[in-house]
Amino acid sequence: MLFSISLVTWAQPPLPSLQGNFDSQPLTHQLIFNDKRGAVFTLRNVRLEGKRNQLSIQHGGKVKMEFEYKFHCRHCKRSLNQLLIGLDFQHSAQICLHNPRGRSKWKKASVELSIPNLEGNYYIRARHSDAFNCKDALDWWRLDLPLGPNSRANIGVVQVIKPKMNFTLNTFHNKTHSLSDFSIPINMGASK
């Protein structure tokens, strides 16, 4: 007896193909997030691995991100105020910073983002949430925006570039040979 199961996901659009995603998008050095009623927060001075807001690496993994942020929301509910950070293609945010007040002074934050181990450009974006807690807020990444925050929310980019191996040998006669031009005997058996 054979069974066939077909699952249809209605809530979220499918993930884009990440292989070879090297599109170029603008970055902002200071993001001022506004909702329908006014300004909510400002995020600035993003540094990836202690440098500027652009980073090239040879493989994915954890990337340290530092930045400054300030909530200046006069209309936000006091206990429901979060700053979300994630990657452009993801269904959920990776980072949630909770602010129990509508306004704050400038604060410094240091967080770690997980970057995929596929070649491509991964844009880091930010947005606001007013969920009940940070656990719930992570899923607000696409709540009212089906594709998540747009490119105006780009605060940084990590480019994963796999190293290219190029094996060529140059001889004294300025002729280039590839390794397939040479035959090297290899003894795979034990010597007696």
C-alpha positions in Angstrom: 0.0 0.0 0.0 1.4 3.4 -1.0 0.6 6.7 0.6 1.2 10.1 -0.9 1.3 13.1 1.3 1.2 16.6 -0.2 1.9 19.5 2.1 0.9 23.0 1.1 2.3 26.0 3.0 -0.1 28.9 2.9 1.3 31.3 5.5 4.8 32.1 4.0 6.1 32.4 0.4 8.9 29.8 -0.4 12.5 30.6 0.4 14.4 32.0 -2.6 17.3 30.1 -4.1 20.3 31.2 -2.1 22.9 29.6 -4.4 24.8 32.3 -6.2 22.8 35.2 -4.7 25.2 38.1 -5.3 22.7 40.9 -6.0 23.8 44.3 -4.8 21.5 46.4 -2.6 22.1 49.8 -0.9 22.9 49.9 2.9 21.9 52.5 5.3 24.3 53.8 8.0 21.5 55.0 10.2 18.1 53.4 10.2 15.2 55.4 11.6 12.2 53.2 11.9 8.7 54.8 11.8 5.3 53.2 12.2 2.0 54.7 11.2 2.0 57.0 14.3 5.6 58.2 14.2 9.2 57.5 15.0 9.9 54.3 17.0 13.7 53.7 17.1 17.0 54.6 15.5 19.8 52.2 14.8 23.3 53.3 13.8 27.1 52.4 13.7 26.7 48.8 12.7 30.0 46.9 12.8 30.5 43.3 11.7 33.4 41.5 13.4 34.6 44.9 14.7 34.8 46.5 11.3 32.3 48.3 9.1 28.8 47.1 8.1 30.1 45.0 5.2 32.0 41.7 5.6 33.3 39.0 3.3 33.9 35.5 4.6 34.8 32.2 3.1 32.2 30.1 4.9 29.0 30.7 6.9 28.7 30.5 10.7 28.4 32.9 13.5 29.1 36.6 12.9 29.5 39.2 15.7 27.5 42.3 15.1 27.8 45.5 17.2 25.6 48.6 16.9 24.0 51.5 18.8 20.2 51.9 19.2 17.8 54.3 20.8 14.0 54.0 21.3 12.2 57.4 21.0 8.7 56.1 20.7 6.2 58.4 22.5 3.1 56.4 21.4 4.4 52.8 22.0 2.9 50.7 24.7 5.5 50.7 27.5 6.0 46.9 28.0 5.5 45.9 24.3 8.6 47.3 22.5 11.1 45.2 20.6 13.9 45.7 18.0 14.1 42.7 15.6 17.2 41.8 13.6 17.5 39.1 11.0 18.5 38.2 7.4 16.5 39.3 4.4 15.3 35.9 3.2 14.4 34.3 6.6 10.8 33.7 7.9 11.8 34.7 11.5 14.1 37.3 13.0 17.2 36.0 14.7 17.6 38.7 17.4 15.1 40.4 19.6 16.1 43.3 22.0 13.3 44.2 24.4 12.8 47.8 25.7 10.3 48.1 28.6 9.9 51.8 28.1 8.8 53.9 25.1 12.0 55.9 25.2 15.6 55.1 26.0 19.1 56.6 25.9 21.6 55.5 23.3 22.6 51.9 24.1 25.3 49.6 22.6 24.5 46.1 21.7 26.6 43.1 20.7 24.9 40.1 19.2 25.7 37.0 17.0 24.0 36.2 13.7 24.0 32.8 12.0 25.0 33.1 8.3 24.3 30.2 5.9 27.2 28.3 4.5 26.3 28.9 0.8 27.9 31.5 -1.5 25.9 34.7 -1.7 25.1 38.1 -0.2 23.1 38.0 3.1 21.5 41.3 4.0 21.0 42.1 7.6 17.8 44.0 8.3 16.0 45.5 11.3 12.4 46.3 12.2 10.1 47.0 15.2 7.7 44.7 17.0 5.2 45.2 19.8 4.6 41.6 20.6 3.9 40.4 24.2 7.5 39.1 24.5 10.7 38.5 22.5 9.9 34.8 21.9 6.7 35.8 20.1 8.3 38.8 18.5 10.8 36.7 16.5 7.9 35.5 14.4 6.7 39.0 13.7 9.5 39.3 11.1 6.9 38.9 8.3 3.7 39.5 10.2 2.4 42.5 8.2 5.1 42.3 5.5 4.8 39.0 3.5 8.5 39.1 2.3 9.8 40.6 5.6 11.5 44.0 5.9 12.4 45.5 2.5 15.8 46.8 1.3 15.4 50.2 3.0 16.0 48.3 6.3 19.4 47.0 5.1 21.9 47.8 7.9 24.7 45.4 6.9 25.7 42.7 4.5 27.7 39.5 4.8 29.1 38.0 1.6 30.1 34.4 1.6 32.7 33.6 -1.0 34.1 30.1 -1.4 37.8 30.2 -2.2 38.6 29.2 -5.8 41.4 26.7 -6.2 43.6 27.3 -9.3 46.4 24.8 -9.7 48.8 25.8 -12.5 52.5 25.2 -12.8 54.8 27.6 -14.6 57.9 26.2 -16.2 61.1 28.1 -17.1 59.9 28.5 -20.7 56.9 30.7 -19.7 54.5 27.9 -20.6 51.6 27.2 -18.3 50.6 23.6 -17.6 47.6 22.3 -15.7 48.0 19.4 -13.4 46.4 17.0 -15.9 49.5 17.6 -18.2 51.7 15.7 -15.7 51.8 12.1 -14.8 53.0 11.3 -11.3 53.4 7.6 -10.4 51.8 6.8 -7.0 52.6 3.5 -5.2 49.5 2.5 -3.3 50.8 -0.9 -2.1 53.1 -1.6 0.8 56.8 -1.6 0.0 58.7 -4.8 0.8 
